[in-house]
Amino acid sequence: MDKKELVMLSWENLWRMKFRTILTIIGVVIGTAAIIIMISIGNGAKQSITGELTNSPSVTTISVYTSGQMESMMGISTTGEKKKKITDSTISDISNMEHVSAVTPVISGGGAVLTHKREDYNVSTMGIDYKEIENMHYKLESGRLPRSSEENAVLIGPSVFTKFDLGESGFGTMVEGDINPKDLVGKNITLVVQRAVESNGQPTIPTVANTPPTLSENKTPEALEESESTETPPEAEGHVITPTESDGLTPTENDANVITPTMDDEAQVPEVSSQPSLTTQPPVKKDSSEQSNPAKSETKMESYPVKVRVVGVLSPTGDQEDHAVTMSQSKAEEMTNWQMRKEPTGAKKEYDNLKVIVDDTENVETVTNQIKEMGFQVFSLKAMLNSLNSVFQILQLILGGIGGVALLVASIGIVNTMTMSIYERTREIGIMKVIGASVNDIKQMFIVESTIIGCIGGLVGIIFSYITSGLINVIGGMAMGGQASVAKISLITPGLALFALVFSTVIGMLAGFRPAAKAANLSALDAIRSE
């Protein structure tokens, strides 16, 4: 039988029972759409998390830390571990590795206040070696890169002034700050770092009467010991000599600066000045805060202003540069040393963190392994992306499997439809065999019919999936405060649509094999005799 005639005959046979055929196709549509929508949600989640990072310059960046430093940053104890230090020698060794474009120490500051137009903004700072800046794959939104000799030149990250806003919808979003970083290019700004300074204040010293006190003769040995063990402050004139009850004044238990003399022959009785300026007044009872802290300490902030010039604004990197003011290594060390009260280390320096730039993303893993062998801990965006991709692949398989169950049910519907068709067309099959149709022709006819059902169901399912995906993104975007354009919840790729069409067609074809074999095995004479 001619292939074209076979397809036309199969098409006509399908539409003899239109309602049953349409119901079978609807089952395939639902199964196909379920697979596409489920996988597209996984694609959307993957794209929203890893999409921008994949194209970020930071994919070729490796952060190097001393052993145990990453655990320390996470609060994990590393007692007993011998940490390998990062020195200038370490920088030289890594620079000589193959595929390494640049190596620079990273001096992370404790934060600063950026003053512009009489407004203060809290920003973070980081210092790098400007000699390597040309090789660090930085891209600029505005301005230029600093030269190696420009110690006071800085770069502004694109998100330095971006703020986190919870919003009315309850979903947190990042909103632009009051300053556009591009407006600062070519201008001088002031960065102010601060540190705490404690100053001890003197407590109020009560005065005593101008008459020497009367010593009590009724003292116990315990009282003598307490009197002898009382420390005498350097300011002897500030002591308060407590009069006895015979003077009409009774000391309180809370008088921290009270000294009670005894009748011991060896006890030293302090001399009391009888200047006219002293007035008679009872001991003053201090409140609880004065008792617990006789010498009050007030915390004051000391400021260190640094004037710098903005020469450029970085394009998004996906790293800490996006939220920091990037400056020269020497300027960052100057600010950090002042803030942490450190003396300059001189020629031999040690660093907590290095930034290594690799020439290509394909070589990141190789360089990472070499640095690990040196005994350092490393972190790279590339390794994190590989882990995330593995997680999302598993997620997509799970979601696709859930949708595949619906298509499996649809394939059972195809088998049922084709089997019912055999019983309805038994006599027709017998006549076809009598007039010369081969067993192979009979098989192919039923397989083509089931394949057409799978193909039509797949095409309609793809159209339905795109409509559903659009609705999900619109509704989800409204729920997220109009952020649908930023991150799509459902993302259908052309490859996914093509896969779904092929898969549904193959499922339809496979579902027709058993009914086709059953039809081909019918006896021609028995088929003709059947009613």
JOQUI-V788551 format. One record per residue. RES is the residue in one letter. SS is DSSP state (H for helix, E for strand, C for the rest). PSI is psi as a letter, one per 40 degrees, with the letter a starting at -180 (NA if undefined). OMEGA is omega in whole degrees, -180 to 180 (999 if undefined). Layout:
BEGIN
{{RES;SS;PSI;OMEGA} {RES;SS;PSI;OMEGA}}
END
This chain:
BEGIN
{{M;C;h;180} {D;C;i;-176} {K;H;d;-180} {K;H;d;178} {E;H;d;180} {L;H;d;-180} {V;H;d;-180} {M;H;d;179} {L;H;d;179} {S;H;d;179} {W;H;d;179} {E;H;d;180} {N;H;d;-179} {L;H;d;-173} {W;H;e;170} {R;H;d;178} {M;H;g;-172} {K;H;d;-175} {F;H;d;-180} {R;H;d;179} {T;H;d;180} {I;H;d;178} {L;H;d;179} {T;H;d;179} {I;H;d;179} {I;H;d;177} {G;H;d;178} {V;H;d;178} {V;H;d;-179} {I;H;d;180} {G;H;d;179} {T;H;d;-180} {A;H;d;180} {A;H;d;179} {I;H;d;-177} {I;H;d;-177} {I;H;d;-179} {M;H;d;-179} {I;H;d;-179} {S;H;d;176} {I;H;d;175} {G;H;d;177} {N;H;d;180} {G;H;d;178} {A;H;d;179} {K;H;d;-178} {Q;H;d;-178} {S;H;d;-177} {I;H;d;-173} {T;H;e;-174} {G;H;d;-178} {E;H;d;-178} {L;H;d;-178} {T;H;d;-179} {N;C;e;-178} {S;C;i;175} {P;H;d;-178} {S;H;e;178} {V;H;d;180} {T;H;e;-177} {T;E;h;177} {I;E;h;175} {S;E;h;-176} {V;E;h;-179} {Y;E;i;173} {T;C;i;-177} {S;C;h;179} {G;C;e;-177} {Q;H;d;179} {M;H;d;177} {E;H;d;179} {S;H;d;179} {M;H;d;179} {M;C;e;177} {G;C;e;180} {I;C;h;-177} {S;C;h;178} {T;C;f;-177} {T;C;h;177} {G;C;e;180} {E;C;h;176} {K;C;h;-176} {K;C;h;175} {K;C;h;-173} {K;C;i;175} {I;E;h;-178} {T;E;a;176} {D;H;d;177} {S;H;d;177} {T;H;d;179} {I;H;d;180} {S;H;d;-179} {D;H;d;-179} {I;H;d;180} {S;H;d;-178} {N;C;e;178} {M;C;i;177} {E;C;i;178} {H;C;e;178} {V;E;h;-178} {S;E;d;-177} {A;E;i;175} {V;E;h;179} {T;E;i;170} {P;E;i;177} {V;C;h;179} {I;E;h;-178} {S;E;h;180} {G;C;i;180} {G;C;e;-179} {G;C;i;-180} {A;E;i;177} {V;E;h;179} {L;E;h;-179} {T;E;h;179} {H;E;h;-179} {K;C;f;177} {R;C;e;176} {E;E;i;-179} {D;E;h;179} {Y;E;h;178} {N;E;h;-179} {V;E;i;173} {S;E;i;-178} {T;E;i;174} {M;E;i;-179} {G;E;i;178} {I;E;i;178} {D;C;h;-177} {Y;H;e;177} {K;H;d;-178} {E;H;e;-170} {I;H;d;180} {E;H;d;-176} {N;H;e;-174} {M;C;e;174} {H;C;f;178} {Y;C;h;172} {K;C;i;-173} {L;E;i;171} {E;E;d;-178} {S;E;i;176} {G;E;a;-176} {R;C;i;176} {L;C;i;177} {P;C;i;174} {R;C;i;-176} {S;C;d;-178} {S;C;e;-176} {E;C;g;-178} {E;C;d;-177} {N;C;e;179} {A;E;i;-179} {V;E;i;173} {L;E;i;179} {I;E;h;175} {G;C;i;-177} {P;C;e;-176} {S;C;f;-178} {V;C;d;-176} {F;C;e;180} {T;C;h;-178} {K;E;i;177} {F;E;h;-178} {D;E;h;-179} {L;C;d;177} {G;C;i;-179} {E;C;d;-177} {S;C;e;-178} {G;C;e;177} {F;C;h;-180} {G;C;h;178} {T;E;i;177} {M;E;h;-179} {V;E;i;-180} {E;C;i;180} {G;C;a;-177} {D;C;e;-176} {I;C;h;171} {N;C;h;-177} {P;H;d;-179} {K;H;d;-180} {D;H;e;-178} {L;H;e;-177} {V;C;h;-180} {G;C;e;-178} {K;C;i;175} {N;E;h;176} {I;E;i;180} {T;E;h;175} {L;E;h;-177} {V;E;h;173} {V;E;i;-175} {Q;E;i;172} {R;E;i;-176} {A;E;i;176} {V;E;h;-180} {E;E;h;176} {S;E;h;-178} {N;E;h;177} {G;C;i;-179} {Q;C;h;178} {P;C;i;177} {T;C;h;-177} {I;C;h;178} {P;C;i;-179} {T;C;i;-177} {V;C;i;179} {A;C;i;-179} {N;C;e;177} {T;C;h;180} {P;C;i;-178} {P;C;i;175} {T;C;h;-178} {L;C;h;179} {S;C;h;179} {E;C;e;-176} {N;C;g;180} {K;C;h;179} {T;C;i;177} {P;H;d;-180} {E;H;d;179} {A;H;d;178} {L;H;d;-179} {E;H;d;179} {E;H;d;-179} {S;H;d;-178} {E;H;d;-177} {S;H;e;-179} {T;C;h;179} {E;C;i;179} {T;C;h;-180} {P;C;i;-180} {P;C;d;-179} {E;C;g;-175} {A;H;d;-178} {E;H;e;-176} {G;H;e;-179} {H;C;i;177} {V;E;h;178} {I;E;h;-175} {T;C;h;176} {P;C;i;179} {T;C;i;-179} {E;H;d;179} {S;H;d;177} {D;H;e;178} {G;C;e;-179} {L;C;h;-178} {T;C;h;180} {P;C;i;177} {T;C;i;-178} {E;C;e;-173} {N;C;e;-179} {D;C;h;-174} {A;C;d;-175} {N;C;f;-176} {V;E;h;176} {I;E;h;-179} {T;C;h;-180} {P;C;i;-180} {T;C;i;-178} {M;C;e;179} {D;C;h;-179} {D;C;d;-177} {E;C;e;-178} {A;C;h;180} {Q;C;h;179} {V;C;h;-179} {P;C;i;176} {E;C;h;-179} {V;C;h;180} {S;C;i;179} {S;C;f;179} {Q;C;i;-180} {P;C;d;-176} {S;C;e;-179} {L;C;h;-180} {T;C;i;-180} {T;C;h;177} {Q;C;i;-178} {P;C;i;177} {P;C;i;-179} {V;C;h;180} {K;C;h;-179} {K;C;i;178} {D;C;i;-173} {S;H;d;-179} {S;H;d;179} {E;H;d;179} {Q;H;d;-176} {S;H;d;-178} {N;C;g;-176} {P;C;d;179} {A;C;g;-176} {K;C;i;176} {S;E;h;178} {E;E;h;-179} {T;E;h;178} {K;E;i;-180} {M;E;h;178} {E;E;h;-173} {S;E;i;178} {Y;E;g;-178} {P;E;i;178} {V;E;h;179} {K;E;h;-179} {V;E;i;-180} {R;E;h;179} {V;E;h;-180} {V;E;e;-179} {G;E;i;176} {V;E;h;-178} {L;E;i;167} {S;C;i;-179} {P;C;h;180} {T;C;e;-175} {G;C;e;-178} {D;C;a;-174} {Q;H;e;178} {E;H;d;-178} {D;H;d;-174} {H;H;f;-174} {A;E;i;169} {V;E;h;-177} {T;E;h;-177} {M;E;i;180} {S;E;i;-178} {Q;H;d;-178} {S;H;d;-180} {K;H;d;178} {A;H;d;178} {E;H;d;178} {E;H;d;-179} {M;H;d;-178} {T;H;d;180} {N;H;d;178} {W;H;d;-177} {Q;H;d;-178} {M;H;e;-180} {R;C;f;178} {K;C;i;174} {E;C;i;177} {P;C;h;-175} {T;C;e;179} {G;C;a;-175} {A;C;d;-178} {K;C;h;-176} {K;C;i;174} {E;E;i;-175} {Y;E;i;177} {D;C;d;-170} {N;E;h;174} {L;E;i;174} {K;E;h;-178} {V;E;h;-180} {I;E;h;-180} {V;E;i;-174} {D;C;d;-178} {D;C;i;-178} {T;H;d;-179} {E;H;d;-176} {N;H;e;-178} {V;H;d;-177} {E;H;d;179} {T;H;d;180} {V;H;d;179} {T;H;d;-180} {N;H;d;180} {Q;H;d;179} {I;H;d;177} {K;H;d;180} {E;H;d;177} {M;C;e;177} {G;C;e;-180} {F;C;i;175} {Q;E;i;-177} {V;E;i;173} {F;E;h;178} {S;E;i;178} {L;H;d;180} {K;H;d;179} {A;H;d;179} {M;H;d;178} {L;H;d;178} {N;H;d;179} {S;H;d;179} {L;H;d;179} {N;H;d;178} {S;H;d;179} {V;H;d;-178} {F;H;d;175} {Q;H;d;177} {I;H;d;179} {L;H;d;-180} {Q;H;d;177} {L;H;d;179} {I;H;d;180} {L;H;d;177} {G;H;d;178} {G;H;d;177} {I;H;d;178} {G;H;d;179} {G;H;d;178} {V;H;d;179} {A;H;d;179} {L;H;d;176} {L;H;d;176} {V;H;d;179} {A;H;d;179} {S;H;d;175} {I;H;d;176} {G;H;d;177} {I;H;d;178} {V;H;d;-179} {N;H;d;-180} {T;H;d;-178} {M;H;d;178} {T;H;d;177} {M;H;d;179} {S;H;d;179} {I;H;d;-179} {Y;H;d;-180} {E;H;d;-175} {R;C;f;-178} {T;H;d;-180} {R;H;d;179} {E;H;d;180} {I;H;d;179} {G;H;d;179} {I;H;d;179} {M;H;d;179} {K;H;d;-178} {V;H;d;-177} {I;C;e;171} {G;C;e;178} {A;C;h;-179} {S;C;i;176} {V;H;d;180} {N;H;d;178} {D;H;d;179} {I;H;d;179} {K;H;d;-177} {Q;H;d;-179} {M;H;d;-179} {F;H;d;179} {I;H;d;179} {V;H;d;179} {E;H;d;180} {S;H;d;178} {T;H;d;178} {I;H;d;178} {I;H;d;180} {G;H;d;-179} {C;H;d;179} {I;H;d;178} {G;H;d;179} {G;H;d;180} {L;H;d;180} {V;H;d;179} {G;H;d;178} {I;H;d;178} {I;H;d;179} {F;H;d;-179} {S;H;d;179} {Y;H;d;178} {I;H;d;180} {T;H;d;179} {S;H;d;178} {G;H;d;178} {L;H;d;179} {I;H;d;-179} {N;H;d;-180} {V;H;d;-179} {I;H;d;178} {G;H;d;178} {G;H;d;177} {M;H;d;179} {A;H;d;-179} {M;C;e;177} {G;C;f;177} {G;C;f;-178} {Q;C;f;-177} {A;C;d;-179} {S;C;d;-179} {V;C;d;-179} {A;C;h;-180} {K;C;h;179} {I;C;d;180} {S;C;h;-178} {L;C;h;179} {I;C;h;178} {T;C;i;177} {P;H;d;178} {G;H;d;179} {L;H;d;179} {A;H;d;179} {L;H;d;178} {F;H;d;-179} {A;H;d;179} {L;H;d;179} {V;H;d;-177} {F;H;d;180} {S;H;d;178} {T;H;d;179} {V;H;d;179} {I;H;d;177} {G;H;d;180} {M;H;d;-180} {L;H;d;180} {A;H;e;-179} {G;H;e;-176} {F;H;d;-177} {R;H;d;177} {P;H;d;179} {A;H;d;179} {A;H;d;179} {K;H;d;179} {A;H;d;-179} {A;H;d;-178} {N;C;e;178} {L;C;h;175} {S;C;h;-178} {A;H;d;-179} {L;H;d;179} {D;H;d;-180} {A;H;d;-180} {I;H;d;-178} {R;H;d;-176} {S;C;i;179} {E;C;NA;999}}
END
